[in-house]
Amino acid sequence: MDKVKLVIVGGVAAGASAAAKARRCNEDAEIIMFEKGHDISYATCGLPYYLSGTIPKRDRLLITDGRFFKQRFNVDVMTRHEVLAIDREAQKVTVKNLTTGDNREEPYDKLVLAMGASAIVPPLPGVELPFVFTLKTLEDTDRIFTYLRDKNPETAAVVGGGLIGMEAAENLAQKGCKVSVVEFMPQVLTFLDREIAELVHQHLKYKGVNVYVSEKVTGIEERDGRGWIKTDKGREVPADLVIMSVGIKPNTKLARDAGLHIGPSGGIAVDEFMQTNDSNILAAGDCVESMNIVTGKPTLIPMGSAANKEGRAAGANAMGRQIAVKGFTGTVIVKVFDLAVAKTGLSEREAVSEGLSPLVTYVLSGDHAGYYPDAKELRIKTVADKSTKRLLGAQVIGAKGVDKRIDVMATAIYNRMALDDLLQLDLAYAPPYSSARDPVIVAGAIGQNYYAGDWIPVTPAELHQKMEKGDNFVLIDVRTPRELKKRGIIPGAVHIPIDDLRDRISELDPEKETILCCGVGLRAYVGNRLLVMKGFKDVKTLTGGINSWTYPKERYPI
């Protein structure tokens, strides 16, 4: 094959994947990788778990090193070398040896940019204090680990409630810290819809984590030997250790200075072959923007799974292949103590912001057959397009079985399946693993019922809006008195247990808009069918039931 010289800027997931794939495509190529840090490839997503000791040894985080890459793939790896500039016309890069301070120029035939992203550090008073850290790199983790070992902090605060923030909170709590999470937005894990995030809030509080949402950090200070976080609500949060986890930004300066196009999302613009606007330069990983498969719009996907996929394609294509990365559904999953929380595609809020008319459905089920021991509650929310039936997104939360259900949903979204197509899937079933009607299948059945005209859903937000406007309707709660005493009732609701509804139907006006509510939606759907077949003109169901209602409730009996 041709003697191609490939230079790769950055290691970790995208850069290392690009180098290995390039070698597998061209044994004769000269490949050199420049990495600014000490390590070329490590498990970024595992860093929080090293802090708590869940991952017991630092070496377990190291995926490979330069010596291995040279021996296995004949790739020259230069750590502690930073690429400062790209001369596109001369096809060479300027590289600084961070150990000696010397600069050199390195020519290339093909260049892969894999500079990743950096943690955002807001310009707040006190962010330079020695107990304030970011958690993005292995070096960050080493500093936090040393601080935990030497200082044994009693309290810790995580500023930001995203994926890393949640993992940091859990692992610091397991380390013995009293943890607080401060989030500027009204909820943690902002990619979730409100009612799903509320379950995360409840679980964090159950685990002893203080959660402060809709609060902006205004400063950090050290007083009397203790750290404190101040918020715009006048709150002072004790924090002997602070993790700043407010987000990341793509490292694009090198590309921008070289005149490469930067996309609207802030990442380097590439096509599906990871090609930039320079035919000799490709880019991959957290520094690039990707396509959202659902919307067709560019977005940032700062995930190790995406970086590996993109890096592999970039390395192959630098050697003359044509491997496409067709886009992402934005699938994420995070462990929050005893819960797994996952999302793929669009949330309800995102679907509305895209101008779509979403059909929202909920399933509450066990992760496997209820008669088999240790079944755990699993909750699925689906978002579909009312007119086209296309599945747009899903959110899943529970103790077990979350990953398998979200992966099925992600696959369905990628293949542009309709919500009711889920009913046709032939999923694995045995009592220890699922139910005869898997929750994913149930979600498809619910969609089929809607498109057959058997029920009309009302989301919690829509019902709350109707209540605030004073709309003329009757809300019927069909749960048992015991459930109402335990969970409360929506203000203004009439209580008619589902098994009494047939006998008490004369109490209701068939001409009036009627909305039924139960625990999760099943009994309300049964009541819905009864009323419709008895001639009621306008019957709806609160989708998700009281379990998805995050607005005020009243005690029962009132």
Secondary structure in CASP SS format (residue, H / E / C, confidence):
PFRMAT SS
TARGET T0000
AUTHOR 0000-0000-0000
METHOD secondary structure of the structure
MODEL  1
M C 1.00
D C 1.00
K C 1.00
V C 1.00
K E 1.00
L E 1.00
V E 1.00
I E 1.00
V E 1.00
G C 1.00
G C 1.00
V H 1.00
A H 1.00
A H 1.00
G H 1.00
A H 1.00
S H 1.00
A H 1.00
A H 1.00
A H 1.00
K H 1.00
A H 1.00
R H 1.00
R H 1.00
C H 1.00
N C 1.00
E C 1.00
D C 1.00
A C 1.00
E E 1.00
I E 1.00
I E 1.00
M E 1.00
F E 1.00
E E 1.00
K C 1.00
G C 1.00
H C 1.00
D C 1.00
I C 1.00
S E 1.00
Y E 1.00
A C 1.00
T H 1.00
C H 1.00
G H 1.00
L H 1.00
P H 1.00
Y H 1.00
Y H 1.00
L H 1.00
S H 1.00
G C 1.00
T C 1.00
I C 1.00
P C 1.00
K C 1.00
R H 1.00
D H 1.00
R H 1.00
L H 1.00
L E 1.00
I E 1.00
T E 1.00
D C 1.00
G H 1.00
R H 1.00
F H 1.00
F H 1.00
K H 1.00
Q H 1.00
R H 1.00
F H 1.00
N C 1.00
V C 1.00
D E 1.00
V E 1.00
M E 1.00
T E 1.00
R C 1.00
H E 1.00
E E 1.00
V E 1.00
L E 1.00
A E 1.00
I E 1.00
D E 1.00
R C 1.00
E C 1.00
A C 1.00
Q C 1.00
K E 1.00
V E 1.00
T E 1.00
V E 1.00
K E 1.00
N E 1.00
L C 1.00
T C 1.00
T C 1.00
G C 1.00
D C 1.00
N E 1.00
R E 1.00
E E 1.00
E E 1.00
P E 1.00
Y C 1.00
D C 1.00
K E 1.00
L E 1.00
V E 1.00
L E 1.00
A C 1.00
M C 1.00
G C 1.00
A E 1.00
S E 1.00
A E 1.00
I C 1.00
V C 1.00
P C 1.00
P C 1.00
L C 1.00
P C 1.00
G C 1.00
V C 1.00
E C 1.00
L C 1.00
P C 1.00
F C 1.00
V E 1.00
F E 1.00
T E 1.00
L C 1.00
K C 1.00
T C 1.00
L H 1.00
E H 1.00
D H 1.00
T H 1.00
D H 1.00
R H 1.00
I H 1.00
F H 1.00
T H 1.00
Y H 1.00
L H 1.00
R H 1.00
D H 1.00
K H 1.00
N C 1.00
P C 1.00
E C 1.00
T E 1.00
A E 1.00
A E 1.00
V E 1.00
V E 1.00
G C 1.00
G C 1.00
G C 1.00
L H 1.00
I H 1.00
G H 1.00
M H 1.00
E H 1.00
A H 1.00
A H 1.00
E H 1.00
N H 1.00
L H 1.00
A H 1.00
Q H 1.00
K C 1.00
G C 1.00
C C 1.00
K E 1.00
V E 1.00
S E 1.00
V E 1.00
V E 1.00
E E 1.00
F C 1.00
M C 1.00
P C 1.00
Q C 1.00
V C 1.00
L C 1.00
T C 1.00
F C 1.00
L C 1.00
D C 1.00
R H 1.00
E H 1.00
I H 1.00
A H 1.00
E H 1.00
L H 1.00
V H 1.00
H H 1.00
Q H 1.00
H H 1.00
L H 1.00
K H 1.00
Y H 1.00
K C 1.00
G C 1.00
V C 1.00
N E 1.00
V E 1.00
Y E 1.00
V E 1.00
S C 1.00
E C 1.00
K C 1.00
V E 1.00
T E 1.00
G E 1.00
I E 1.00
E E 1.00
E E 1.00
R E 1.00
D C 1.00
G C 1.00
R E 1.00
G E 1.00
W E 1.00
I E 1.00
K E 1.00
T E 1.00
D C 1.00
K C 1.00
G C 1.00
R C 1.00
E E 1.00
V E 1.00
P E 1.00
A C 1.00
D C 1.00
L E 1.00
V E 1.00
I E 1.00
M E 1.00
S C 1.00
V C 1.00
G C 1.00
I E 1.00
K E 1.00
P E 1.00
N C 1.00
T C 1.00
K H 1.00
L H 1.00
A H 1.00
R H 1.00
D H 1.00
A C 1.00
G C 1.00
L C 1.00
H C 1.00
I E 1.00
G C 1.00
P C 1.00
S C 1.00
G C 1.00
G C 1.00
I E 1.00
A C 1.00
V C 1.00
D C 1.00
E C 1.00
F C 1.00
M C 1.00
Q E 1.00
T C 1.00
N C 1.00
D C 1.00
S C 1.00
N C 1.00
I E 1.00
L E 1.00
A E 1.00
A C 1.00
G C 1.00
D C 1.00
C C 1.00
V E 1.00
E C 1.00
S E 1.00
M E 1.00
N E 1.00
I C 1.00
V C 1.00
T C 1.00
G C 1.00
K C 1.00
P E 1.00
T E 1.00
L C 1.00
I C 1.00
P C 1.00
M C 1.00
G H 1.00
S H 1.00
A H 1.00
A H 1.00
N H 1.00
K H 1.00
E H 1.00
G H 1.00
R H 1.00
A H 1.00
A H 1.00
G H 1.00
A H 1.00
N H 1.00
A H 1.00
M C 1.00
G C 1.00
R C 1.00
Q C 1.00
I C 1.00
A C 1.00
V C 1.00
K C 1.00
G C 1.00
F E 1.00
T C 1.00
G C 1.00
T C 1.00
V E 1.00
I E 1.00
V E 1.00
K E 1.00
V E 1.00
F C 1.00
D C 1.00
L E 1.00
A E 1.00
V E 1.00
A E 1.00
K E 1.00
T E 1.00
G E 1.00
L C 1.00
S C 1.00
E H 1.00
R H 1.00
E H 1.00
A H 1.00
V H 1.00
S H 1.00
E C 1.00
G C 1.00
L C 1.00
S C 1.00
P E 1.00
L E 1.00
V E 1.00
T E 1.00
Y E 1.00
V E 1.00
L E 1.00
S E 1.00
G E 1.00
D C 1.00
H C 1.00
A C 1.00
G C 1.00
Y C 1.00
Y C 1.00
P C 1.00
D C 1.00
A C 1.00
K C 1.00
E E 1.00
L E 1.00
R E 1.00
I E 1.00
K E 1.00
T E 1.00
V E 1.00
A E 1.00
D E 1.00
K C 1.00
S C 1.00
T C 1.00
K C 1.00
R E 1.00
L E 1.00
L E 1.00
G E 1.00
A E 1.00
Q E 1.00
V E 1.00
I E 1.00
G E 1.00
A C 1.00
K C 1.00
G C 1.00
V H 1.00
D H 1.00
K H 1.00
R H 1.00
I H 1.00
D H 1.00
V H 1.00
M H 1.00
A H 1.00
T H 1.00
A H 1.00
I H 1.00
Y H 1.00
N C 1.00
R C 1.00
M C 1.00
A E 1.00
L H 1.00
D H 1.00
D H 1.00
L H 1.00
L H 1.00
Q H 1.00
L C 1.00
D C 1.00
L C 1.00
A C 1.00
Y C 1.00
A C 1.00
P C 1.00
P C 1.00
Y C 1.00
S C 1.00
S C 1.00
A C 1.00
R C 1.00
D C 1.00
P H 1.00
V H 1.00
I H 1.00
V H 1.00
A H 1.00
G H 1.00
A H 1.00
I H 1.00
G H 1.00
Q H 1.00
N H 1.00
Y H 1.00
Y H 1.00
A C 1.00
G C 1.00
D C 1.00
W C 1.00
I C 1.00
P E 1.00
V E 1.00
T C 1.00
P H 1.00
A H 1.00
E H 1.00
L H 1.00
H H 1.00
Q H 1.00
K H 1.00
M H 1.00
E H 1.00
K H 1.00
G C 1.00
D C 1.00
N C 1.00
F C 1.00
V E 1.00
L E 1.00
I E 1.00
D E 1.00
V C 1.00
R C 1.00
T C 1.00
P H 1.00
R H 1.00
E H 1.00
L H 1.00
K H 1.00
K H 1.00
R H 1.00
G C 1.00
I E 1.00
I C 1.00
P C 1.00
G C 1.00
A C 1.00
V E 1.00
H E 1.00
I C 1.00
P C 1.00
I H 1.00
D H 1.00
D H 1.00
L C 1.00
R C 1.00
D C 1.00
R C 1.00
I H 1.00
S H 1.00
E H 1.00
L C 1.00
D C 1.00
P C 1.00
E C 1.00
K C 1.00
E C 1.00
T E 1.00
I E 1.00
L E 1.00
C E 1.00
C C 1.00
G C 1.00
V C 1.00
G C 1.00
L H 1.00
R H 1.00
A H 1.00
Y H 1.00
V H 1.00
G H 1.00
N H 1.00
R H 1.00
L H 1.00
L H 1.00
V H 1.00
M H 1.00
K C 1.00
G C 1.00
F C 1.00
K C 1.00
D C 1.00
V E 1.00
K E 1.00
T E 1.00
L E 1.00
T C 1.00
G C 1.00
G H 1.00
I H 1.00
N H 1.00
S H 1.00
W C 1.00
T C 1.00
Y C 1.00
P C 1.00
K C 1.00
E E 1.00
R C 1.00
Y C 1.00
P C 1.00
I C 1.00
END
